[in-house]
Amino acid sequence: MVATTRIVRIGNSRGIRVPKLLLDQADLPDEVELRAEPGRLVVSAAKRAREGWAAAARAMRARGGDTPLDPETPTRFDRTDWKW
């Protein structure tokens, strides 16, 4: 569906009215991201914080990229007091 609308004044801002049918077709959540591109505004679902981190960690583990960067540095506690 293609719809034509006007940019309207809303207080000190401006906005657009989006027809319900378009919103239903887009299946957007309540929180969205807006991005400006030349000649257009792009509306997309907002990404959740840490979205995709679990999959990225699994992929990192699968390729062996989850090893410590620095060697272990044992402390006196590790050598004398720590018990399993």
C-alpha positions, -999 to +999 in steps of 0.1 A: +000+000+000+012+035-008-003+065+010+002+102+007+001+124+037+012+159+048+038+170+073+019+188+101+030+211+129+028+195+163+039+222+189+075+231+180+080+199+161+065+185+129+050+151+123+031+128+100+000+107+104+005+071+094-025+052+083-034+022+105-033-001+075+003+008+068+012+003+105-005-031+105+013-042+074+047-030+088+041-049+121+062-023+139+066-024+177+058+006+199+095+018+198+110+026+165+142+041+151+142+070+126+170+075+101+173+103+076+185+095+041+185+120+012+149+126+003+134+101+028+129+092+064+133+055+072+113+040+101+124+006+115+119-014+146+142-003+174+169-028+182+169-040+218+200-036+239+224-065+235+202-080+208+222-107+190+249-109+216+241-146+225+244-157+188+276-136+184+291-153+216+282-188+203+299-180+169+329-166+186+332-198+207+328-220+176+357-203+159+379-203+190+379-166+195+369-166+232+403-173+247+418-148+271+440-122+256+464-121+285+480-151+303+468-160+337+485-142+365+482-163+397+481-146+430+493-158+464+456-165+471+455-188+441+486-206+451+480-211+488+444-205+498+421-214+470+405-249+473+380-265+449 
